[in-house]
Amino acid sequence: MEAFDTRFDFQMAFCGRPGISRAFFLARLPPGEETRLTVREGQGLGVFDARSLQTEALVAPYDGYALWLHMHRDRLTARG
C-alpha cells in the first residue's frame, strides 16, 4: 500500500535555478519484500526504524524534516 504523505517545493529563483520539488510517500511492505526493491539513487537500501534513522543515519535535511513530520503527525494534527 502506498499513500501520499507530504510535498516540499523549494523556490530557487534567488540563484537563477529552477525550483525543486520533493514528494514523500508511505509504503508498507510485508517482511522481506524490501529485497525486491531497486535503488535508483543514493548509495544503498536498508530497513530502519524512524528513531534510529533520524539520529544515526546521514539523511538530507528535507528528508529528515519529512520523517520528523511523519513521526509527530498525531501531535501536529491534534485539535484542542
N, C-alpha and C positions, 0 to 999 in steps of 0.2 A: 504494500500500500504506500502510495506517495501522496503527500499533501503539501501545498504551498505554505510556507511559513512566513517569510518576510522578504523585503527587497530594499536594497540601498542604491541610490542614484547619486553619483558624485559628479558635480559640475566642474569642469577643468578649464573654463574659458579664461581664467586668470593667467594661465600659462600657454594659451593658444592650442590646447589639446582638446580632442573630442571627449565627451563625457564617458564615464564608466558606470555600468550597471552590474549589480550582483544580485542574483536571486538565490534564496536558500529554501531547500525542500527537506521535509522529513521523510525518511524511508525506513520502514520497519521490515527487517529481514528475518527469516527463520534462522536458527543457529546453523552455522556453516555455510550459509548462502553467500557470504562475503567473498569466498574463494572463487566465485564465478564472475566477480566484478572486474572490469577493465579500467586501469588507471590511464587517463588521457592527459593529465597534467600533474605536477607535483613530483615528489620523489618516492612515493610508495603508498601503501594502503595498510591500514591497521584498524583494529577494533578497540575503542577506548570508552571508558565511562566519561561523562561530561566533566566531572570534577578534575580528574587527572589530565584530561585534555587541556583544560583551562590553566592548570598550574604547572604541568611538566613538559608539555609539548610546545614546539615553536609553531605558532599559527599567526597568520596575518591579523593585524588589529581588527579589521572589519569582520573576519571570521570569528574572532574571539568575542566581539560585541554581539554578533548574531547568536552565538552559543549562550552568552550571558542572558540575552533577551528570552531565549527559549527556556533556560533553567529557571528564570524568575517570572514566567508568564502568568502564573496564578496570582502572584503578588501585584503584578502590573495591571492585571485586569480586574482586580478586586474592587468591588463597589462599596462605598461606605465611608 
